[in-house]
C-alpha cells in the first residue's frame, strides 16, 4: 500500500497480545488519522456506555496518509478515545513532533489500545515487533526525566508519555512527545494512566512508500516554498512572518484586535497591557532558538531555559493558549512566572489550558465569595497570584491535599459547589474554552458551543469570519453576512460553521498541521487560492496513495468524521440544550479594548442564536434536538452507526414513524 | 570553484526534512533509516546537528576500502560507492570519523552520500538554510561577514565599558 502503510495494530493490554488489521478497505471512506480513528473507536467499544476509565475504553492513535513524508508539517498524530474531562465524553487530541511519522516508519497507520495492563507498562514498537515492557522504574516520575531515560535506552526512537498527573487520573492530564509538543486537551493522559500505560516508544526502519515518488517530491517542495513565501496569501504572510519567530504567542495582538482574547476569566477581552512584553520576552529573550515539528518549515515552537533562584526552569513552549490561560485569564503579568508554571505542567503532564482555566475560575470564585482559602489549602487565589498557581499546579499533578479535588477541573468542581459557581465556568459540554472570547464573533460562538469535545477552536474555527473576509464567506456560503463577526444571519452562519467543521477534520485525517492547511487556502482573501489548495491536496493524495480523491469526496470524509462524533455524544445524552452558549455568554456583557465590534460586547442574543441553531441542524440533517437521522447517516455510508443508535434507542426504528 | 555541502547547526530547527528529502530522492521511500544523512537531537541542550558525509579530501573510507569501491566523482568531487565493487566488509563505516556511512535496513547494503550528482535534495529542501550547497569561496566569505557582525557587537560592548 502507498501513502498509508496498510496495517492497524489492535493491542490488548489485558492479555499482552496484538492482532493486525488491513487499512486498505478504509482509505477511500476515511483516509486515515482522525477520521479512521473515529470509526475504529466506534467499532471497538460501546461508545454509548463505556466510562472513561473502564478497561473497555479504547484509545486509538493514527497518523494519516501524508504523515511521515516530505510534505510540509507531516508530523501530526491524532488520538481518539472516550474522555474524562468533557461531560459529552468525546475525547480527541492532536499533536506534532515526530511520533506519528515514526509509527508509520515502523509500518503502522493506527494503534487501537484496549484493556488494562496488570502493572505499569510501556509499549515498545520496533517495526513489526510490539513489546510490553515494564514501566515500574518510570512510574511516578516526571515526563522530562522519563523522556530522557527512554530516548537514551532506545536510541533513535520517538516517545509519547504521560506524567504523574496521568497516572493519578487528573481529568485534564495530557500526553507529551518531544520537548515542545503535547496532546493537551480532554484528558487522554488520564485514560492512558487508567490503563497502567506510561507511554509508547516507537522506532521504525521500514519507511513510507509513495505511489509516485518523483512527482510527490516536486509537489511537496513547491508547497513548502509557497508556505514560506511572504507574498503568498493575505493572512498567511502575516502569520508566517510572526509565527516562525514568536510562535503562536506572536499572534496575541493580532487576534486581540478583534476582541477575541479573553482576559480575567472572560470578564474582559481584547488587548491587554502585558501583550507586548509577554511576546517579546518569549521570542526575543528566552527562546534560544525555534523548534520545528517533523518536516515543518514554520518552526513555531521554542524551548527555553530561565536562570532564576525562584522561577528557574527548562522546558518547551509556551503556546498562545498557555500564555493566554495562565497570563491573560488569570491576570498574571510576570512572563517568567507563566513560563515556570508551563514548565511544571509539562513535566507533571497536565494541560496548561485547563490548568489556567481552573485557576482563573478559582480566582473568580474567591472574589465572589463562593470559596474561601480553605478550599485551596490556605492559598489565597486572588487575581494574578502566580505563586499560588505554582503551588497548586504541583498539588494537582501529584493529587496532594486540595490537589485531589482540583484534579476534577472547573466544571466538575462546580457540579459539587452548585449553580452559582457554575455561572463562572466558561465551558461548553464540560470543558472550558481555549483562548477565545466567543461573544466577539457569532460564528465562533456556534462552533465552540457545538464542538463535540467541549469549548475549543480546532473543530472548525470559521476563519473567514474572524479575519473578516467577505469574499471567502460568500465563496463558501453564498452570503456576505457570514463573514461579518456581529451578524446572526441564520443560513450564512450555519453554513459557514458546518463547512469549517467538515474541513477541519481533513488535516488531522491527512496527518498534517491545521495551521499550514489553513495557510494554504482558507485563510486567504482570494477564492482562487482556495482552488489552489484543493489542487495541492488532491494531487498530494494521488501521488502518495495512488488513489484519486475529489474535493467533494474529501469534504464528505470530513462530514462523515464529524457525524460520527455527533452520533457518539448524542448516544451519551447530548441534546440541543448542550449546544446553547454558557451562562456568561448569554447573560453578561464583556468590556474590553479592541478596534473591532462594540465595547462592551453584548451577551449572545438567545433567540437569534436559536434561529441559527435550527438552520444548522437542518443543514446537518439532524432533528431539532440535534440528533443525527438515519437518512443523513445512510447517505454518508454510515448505516452501521445508525443501526447502533437505533439499538440504543437514540433514533427511531425504520418501521416506526419519526417523532 | 568547487561546491561544498555544508551545515550550520545554529540555523537548524530539528525538522528533519533533510532526512525525508534524502531518502525519498535516493530510494523512492520516505525513510530516515535509509537516509544518507541524519539530524541528531540533543534535547537537553536545545540543539540539533545535521550530520552528513563531509566528502573529505583525504577520505578515510576511500583509503581503507580493500576493493577500491569508493571513487572520486570528477565533477562534484563526491566520494561515491561503486556497488559492483563493494564486498560489504563495512571497513568504511568503521573508518569514517563522522559516522556518516550507514547500512540501509531495506537493502542491507552500505550507503553513503553522493551529493545527488551535484544537486543535493537535502540542501534544496532545507527550509532554514542550515544545509547549503555553495561554492567554497562564497561560503567562506559569508561566514566571515557573519563573524565580523559578531565581533563588531563585542567591540561595541567593550567600547561601552561592558564585558
Interface residues (C-beta under 8 A of the other chain):
Chain A: X68 X69 X70 X72 X74 X98 X105 X147 X148 X151 X178 X179 X204 X205 X206 X207 X208 X209 X210 X213 X216 X217 X221 X224 X228 X288 X289 X290 X291 X292 X293 X294 X295 X296 X297 X299 X303 X305 X314
Chain B: X10 X13 X14 X15 X16 X17 X20 X21 X23 X24 X25 X27 X28 X29 X30 X31 X32 X33 X34 X43 X44 X46 X105 X106 X121 X124 X125 X127 X128
